[in-house]
């Protein structure tokens, strides 16, 4: 029971000594902030729209060739997929809601597609409200985040290598 003068935590809200992981702030120069967020929103929507326009290749890679790009050199020369093989196919599956097929094409591609959707949503909220989402870097170490990204990228490549064998 809380005594007189003691703050009560909000129900359902986890309290952390270093503060929240993400928080929103009002920025100086809201026009500049909204323009930057609008640019991120436009780029995110462009890539998601492009992925929706392309038909996913049933082989799990090669969808990028619909853009006039050459086939994967690693597959052609060595017979093994490169670290990014299947990314475009995973994006194309993900925008259609086929998450299992997206994971099968390239697990990191599925995660990147989901991050792109989140970036579009956050950017839209900044464009509308003018309030920026900020990361509390005291709680989220950039070095640890980089290690996680590397582990995901290498793990996804090993998955693609294992599947191709």
C-alpha positions in Angstrom: 0.0 0.0 0.0 1.3 3.4 -0.9 1.8 5.9 2.0 1.3 9.6 1.9 3.7 11.3 -0.5 4.7 8.1 -2.3 4.2 8.0 -6.1 2.1 5.1 -7.3 3.3 3.4 -10.5 0.8 3.4 -13.3 -0.9 0.0 -13.6 0.5 -2.1 -16.4 3.5 0.2 -17.0 6.9 -1.2 -16.3 9.2 1.2 -14.5 12.9 1.2 -15.4 15.6 3.1 -13.5 17.0 4.5 -16.8 13.6 5.6 -18.1 11.5 4.3 -21.1 13.2 2.7 -24.1 11.4 5.0 -26.6 9.8 8.4 -25.9 8.3 11.3 -27.8 9.5 14.8 -27.8 8.5 18.1 -29.4 11.3 19.2 -31.7 12.4 22.7 -32.5 11.6 23.5 -36.2 8.6 21.1 -36.7 8.4 21.9 -40.4 11.9 20.4 -40.9 11.1 17.4 -38.7 7.9 16.8 -40.6 9.7 17.1 -44.0 12.4 14.6 -42.9 9.7 12.2 -41.6 7.8 12.7 -44.9 10.9 11.7 -46.8 11.3 8.5 -44.7 7.6 7.8 -45.2 8.0 8.2 -49.0 11.0 6.0 -49.2 9.4 3.3 -47.0 6.2 3.4 -49.1 8.2 3.3 -52.3 10.0 0.1 -51.3 6.8 -1.5 -50.0 5.0 -0.6 -53.1 7.8 -1.9 -55.3 7.7 -5.2 -53.4 3.9 -5.4 -53.9 4.3 -4.7 -57.6 6.7 -7.6 -58.1 5.6 -11.2 -58.1 7.7 -13.4 -55.7 9.9 -15.9 -57.4 8.8 -19.4 -56.4 12.5 -20.5 -56.1 12.9 -18.2 -53.1 15.4 -15.9 -54.9 15.6 -14.0 -58.2 12.6 -11.7 -57.7 15.0 -8.7 -58.2 15.5 -9.7 -61.8 12.0 -8.3 -62.5 13.7 -4.9 -62.0 16.2 -5.6 -64.8 19.0 -6.6 -62.4 21.3 -9.5 -63.2 21.0 -12.9 -61.5 23.1 -13.4 -58.3 26.7 -13.7 -59.2 27.4 -16.0 -56.3 24.7 -18.4 -57.3 25.9 -18.4 -60.9 29.6 -18.8 -60.2 29.7 -20.8 -56.9 26.2 -22.4 -56.8 25.6 -20.9 -53.3 23.5 -18.0 -52.3 25.0 -14.7 -51.3 24.2 -13.1 -47.9 21.3 -11.1 -49.5 19.8 -13.8 -51.7 16.1 -13.8 -51.2 15.7 -10.4 -49.7 13.5 -9.0 -52.5 11.5 -12.2 -52.5 11.0 -12.0 -48.8 9.8 -8.4 -49.1 7.4 -9.4 -51.8 6.0 -12.2 -49.8 5.8 -10.1 -46.6 3.7 -7.3 -48.2 1.2 -9.9 -49.3 1.0 -11.2 -45.7 2.8 -14.5 -46.5 5.1 -14.4 -43.5 6.1 -18.1 -43.5 7.0 -17.9 -47.2 8.9 -14.6 -46.5 10.9 -16.3 -43.7 11.6 -19.2 -46.0 13.0 -16.9 -48.7 15.2 -14.9 -46.3 14.6 -14.5 -42.6 16.5 -11.2 -42.4 14.5 -10.0 -45.4 11.3 -10.6 -43.5 12.6 -8.6 -40.5 13.7 -5.8 -42.8 10.3 -5.7 -44.4 8.7 -5.5 -40.9 11.1 -2.7 -39.9 10.2 -0.9 -43.1 6.5 -1.1 -42.2 7.3 0.2 -38.7 9.4 3.0 -40.1 6.5 4.0 -42.3 4.1 4.0 -39.4 6.4 6.0 -37.1 7.1 8.5 -39.9 3.4 9.0 -40.5 2.9 9.7 -36.8 5.7 12.3 -36.9 4.2 13.9 -40.0 0.8 14.2 -38.4 1.8 15.2 -34.8 5.2 16.8 -35.2 6.5 14.8 -32.2 9.6 12.7 -32.8 10.2 9.3 -31.4 13.5 9.1 -29.7 15.6 6.1 -28.5 16.9 6.1 -25.0 20.5 5.1 -25.9 21.3 4.6 -22.2 19.0 1.6 -22.3 19.8 0.3 -25.8 23.5 -0.1 -26.4 24.5 0.6 -30.0 27.3 -1.9 -29.8 24.9 -4.7 -28.6 22.4 -3.6 -31.3 25.1 -4.0 -33.9 26.0 -7.4 -32.6 22.3 -8.5 -32.9 22.1 -7.2 -36.5 25.3 -9.1 -37.4 24.1 -12.3 -35.8 20.7 -12.0 -37.6 22.4 -11.4 -41.0 24.9 -14.2 -40.6 22.2 -16.6 -39.2 20.0 -15.8 -42.1 22.8 -16.5 -44.6 23.6 -19.8 -42.9 19.9 -20.7 -43.1 19.9 -19.9 -46.9 23.1 -22.0 -47.3 21.6 -24.9 -45.4 18.3 -24.7 -47.4 20.1 -24.5 -50.7 22.1 -27.7 -50.0 
